[in-house]
Amino acid sequence: MPSSAIINWEDQIQKEKMFSLGKLVAGIAEELNNAINFNHPNLPHAQRYITDLIKLIDLYEKNHLNIDTEIEIKIFTKLIDLNFIKSE
């Protein structure tokens, strides 16, 4: 085989390796982007859930469960839909 054919063959192999590497990197970037795009829109909901749960904890800490506080807590847990938050 002439030396120019060997060089062309090696160049072709190198090009295919680079093409495969490019596809791999693009696939990894796409998977990272998918995760970011999935989580980002949910951040405001998560922030609201955390804020509501902190308010609920504050109610428990502040009032040591007297009758009025117990009613207030039940109303607030329904208002924030605590069962839904637990299931999320």
Secondary structure, DSSP 8 states (H G I E B T S, - for coil): --HHHHHHHHHHHHHHHHHHHHHHHHHHHHHHHHHHHHHGGGHHHHHHHHHHHHHHHHHHHHHTT-HHHHHHHHHHHHHTTHHHHHH-
